[in-house]
Amino acid sequence: MAELVERYLTDERLQYGYLGQGVIGTNASPFDPGTASIRFHHSSGRLGGLPGTWGYVKGGMGMVSFFLADAAQDAGAVIAAGVPVAQIIPEEGATLESGERIEAPVVISNADPRTTLRLLANAADPGWRAQVESIPIEGCTLKVNVWLRELPNFQARPGLCEPHHFAQVNTPLTKQEWKDGYAAARQGRLPDRLWTELYFQSVHDHSIAPEGTHTMSIFSQYVPYQFSEGGWDDHRETAKQRALEALARFCSNIPDAVIEAEALGPPDIEKKVGLTGGHIFQGECLPQYMWRHRLSAKTPVPGVYLCGACTHPGGSVIAMNGRNAAMAVLGNA
């Protein structure tokens, strides 16, 4: 990514602003080969006829799942939530942790590939198992959910309801800070400075925050999955403060505007969302793990399919992974 911005942008301030777009969810430095493809991946979407755009779903991104669930139930599907699966039995169905057996000739897993592999136990194809285990799946992102008295007041463009509050905002790092931060996380330490990307959902959807207050999501890198000393319980508060400090450098009312904040490191994401390693894309998205190298919807295990971000074309809320899985199932029906 560094090579790309240096080639096309002469102003170093703009270079700083774009570097983070090459490493989103990726355990790599913007100076590593292939990171510009991450920028391409996240810019290739289209919304409302406009390329490189994305939207906010009223009620939160989780509403996408509820909309799909409603459509499935209208078509006759039966949905069971909160019932953990203990084992996938190829061509026969699945066994729940309760011991109940659900019979089905086809199982479509939206779990990450490592979890799917574990649920298959000895039924997994050896070659496919080796492929899955070769994909890096250790996350490096910190998520901070923030409740605010007021929106951040950016010193460069003061105001509490400006056009930039309706977009995403990055807090940039210098090239040396990027290098130092990546090295620190790789060594199991928190960087002195974090890169952050900010989203203000409440300006689009007033229903998600009490009147007169706002929500903000902070997406931040890099943090280690495992610390060289101590664990996340020892470092979570410091990580949260580092993320807020990244914003406070540019905003006059941070942290004073913060009512409450929750920080989630990779192990927290792993536990709360069920993503092995806390990797938001179910596995690395660098070129050597994309396109023809990405897992396909149809696995070598009879009757078992994947529909998550681990499959082509990769992560993001794009629905293509699920559509590919559906087409693969129909094609083999």
N, C-alpha and C positions, 0 to 999 in steps of 0.2 A: 504493500500500500504506500509506503514511503516513496518508493521509486515512481509510482504513478502520480502522486501529488507534486513531487518535485519536477516532474516532466511537464505538467500542464498548469501548475500554479506558481507564479513567481513571488507572490506576497507570502512571506513565511507565516503570517497570522492566519491566512486561509489554509495553508498546509496543516497547521496545528488543528484547525477546526474540522478537517476532513479525516485525519489519521484514524480516529476511533471507528469510523465506518468500515474499516477493513478488518476489524477484530471482534465484532459483536458475537458474543457467545463462544469465541474461539480461543483456545489455549495457545496463542501464538502472538508474537510481537508484530507490530505493523512493519517492521523491517525484515520479516521473514518472507520467503518466496510464497506466492499463492494467495496472500491475504487480500490483494485487490479483488479477487474473485468473490470475496465475502461482500464487498461493496456492490458488485454486479448483482449478486443473488438478491440482496435486499432492495435493489433498485429496479428489479425486473418485473415487479408486480404492476398492476393497473387497476385503478378504481375510478368509476365515473368517466371512463374514457381518457383519463390522465395517467401517463406512465410514471412509475416511480412513486406512487402515492399509496397511502393506506388510511384506514379509518378507525374510528372509535365506535364500539358497539354500545348502545345505551344499556346501562345496567352492568356493564363490564364484559370482558372478552368471554367469560364463562357462559354468557347468554347464547353464544353460538351453539354450544353443546345442547342447551335446553331447546333451542329452535329445531335442531336436528332431531332431538328426542321426540318433540311434539309431532314432527312430520312422520317419523318412524312409527309412532303409536297410531297415528291416523291411518297408516297403511297396514296396521294389524300386528306390529311388533310388540313384544312383551319386554319390558325393561326392569331389571333388578339392580338396584344400587346398594352399595355398602355390604356386598357379599363377596369377600375375598376368595380368589381362586387358589386352590392348592396344587392342581396339576392339570396340564393339558394332555388329553389322550387322543392322538392322531386318528382321524376318521371316526371317532366315537364321541367326542365332546370334551367335557371338563368336569373335574371334581372340585367342589367347593371345600373351604376349610371346615365347614360344618359337617362334611361327609356326604352331603347331597350330591347326586350325579345329574348333570344336565347333558342329555344325549343330543348330539348334532354331528352330521358328517363333515361340517366345515367349522373351523374356529378362526376368527379374524382378530388378531391381537393388536391393540393400540398401546400396549405396554412397550417399554424400551426393549431392545433386542437381548440385553443381558437378562432381564427379568423373564422374557419369553423363553430364553434358553433354559433358565432355571426351572421354569414350570414344565418344560418338556422332559427334563431329567435325561434318562438314557435313550429317549426316543429321537433325540436330535441327530441329524446327519453329521458325521465327523468333520467333513470338509466345511460345511456351513458353520459348525461350531467354531472351527478355527478362524473363519472369516469374521464372525461376530466378535470373538475375543481379541482380534487384532485391531479393532476400531477403538481409538482413545475415547474415553467416556467420562473423564474427570473434569468437572465444571470449574470455572474460574470467575463466576459472576456473583455479585452481591446485589440483592434486591432490597430496597428500603421503601416501605409504605409509610407515607407521611400525612398527618392531619394538620392543616394550617389555619391560623386565624385570618390570614390574608395571603394572597399570592406573593411570590418573591419579587422584591423591588430591585431590578437590575440597575446597577450604577451607570452602565453605558447607555441605557434607555429607561429612565425612571418612569414609574407608573405601576398601578396595581391591577390594571386590566388593559393590557396592550396586545397588539396583534401576535407578538411572539408567545404569549401565554396560550394561544390557540394552536400552537405548533409544538414540535419537540425542540428542546434546547440542549446543547452540549456544553459542558465546561471543559475547555481544552487543556492539554498538557503540552509542554515543550517536547522536542524530540528526545532530549536527555531524560526528562521525567518519564517518558514512555519506556525507555530502555531500563531505567532504574526500577520502575514499578513492576515491569515484567520479571526482571531478575529477582526482585525481592519475593514475589509470590512463588516463583519456582523454587526458591530456597526455604519456603515455608514461613515467610514473614509478611506482615501487612506493609504495603508501600507507604511512604510518607505522604504521597499525594495520589488520589484516585481520579480516574476519568469517570465522568458521569453523563448520562443522558436522562433528561427530565421530561415527564409527561404530566399534564394538568387535566385530569379527567373531568373535574367538576365544572369547568367552564363550558363543556359540551353537554353535561348531564347534571342538572341541579339536584336530581333525586338521590344522589349517592352521598351527599354531605349535608349536615344540618345547615339551616339558613345562615348566611353570613360567614361560612367557613368553606374551606377547599381541601381537595385531595391532591397529592402529588406522588408519583412513583419515581424513584431513583433507580436507574439501572447502572451498575458500576463495575469496573474492572481495574486491576486484577486482584483477586483474593485467592489464597491457597485453599484447597480442599482440606488439607491436613497441615497443621502448624508444626514447625520444628520443635517448638516448646509449648506445652499446653494444648487445649482443644478449643473448639468454638465457644463453649460456655465461658472460657476465660477471655476471649478476644471479641465477642460479638458486639459489646458496647463500644469498644474502641473503633471497630470497623464502621459502626453506625455514625460515630462522631467524625471519622475521616470523610465519609461521604457527605455529611452536612457541611464540613469545613470546605470541601471542594466547591460547594455552592456559595458559602459565606464569602469566599474570595471576591465574588462578583455581585453580591446582593447585600444591601445595607440592613435588611430586616431579618436576616437569618443568622443565628438560630432563634431569635426572639419570637418569630411568627409561628414556630413549631409548637403545637399542642401535644402531640404524641407521635412517636415514630417506632416502627417495627423493622428490624433488620433480619434478613434471611440469607445465610451463607449457603454454599453448595450442599453441605450435609443437611441443612434445614429444608432446602428445596427437595432433596432426596427423600426425606422423611414425610414432608407435608404433601408433596405432589406425586411421589412415587417414581421419580426419575433417578435411576442408578447414577451415582457420581454427582448428582445435581446438575447434569449437563442439559441445558435447556433445549437442545436439538437432538437429544437421544444419541449423540455421537458426533465426533468432529466433522466439520463442514469444509475443510480445506480441499483443494482439487483432488488430491490423492484418495479422498473418500467420497467423491461426488460423481455425478453422471454415471458412467458404466461401472464405476467402483462402488456406487451406493447399493445398499441392499434393495432387492426387488420385492414387490408385494407378495409374489408367490414364492414360498420357501421350498426347499427340497423335501421337506417333511410332508407327507400326503395329507391333504385337507387342512393345512395350517398356512395362514396368510398374515402379513403385517400391513398395518395401515397408518403407522405413526411417522414422525419426523425422521426416523432412521432410514426410511425408504426414499427412493427418488420421487420428487426433486429436492428433498431436504426440508429444513424447518421453516417456520412461519405459519400463521393462520391463513392457509391458502386453499384447503380442502382438496388439493390435487392428490395428496397421498391416499386419502380415503376413496376418491373416485377411481384411482388406479387399482386399488384393492378390489373395489366393487366390480370393475370391468374384468379383472383377472378371475374372480369367482364366477361371474356369469359366463366367461369364456370357457371355463372348465366344467360348467354344469351339464 
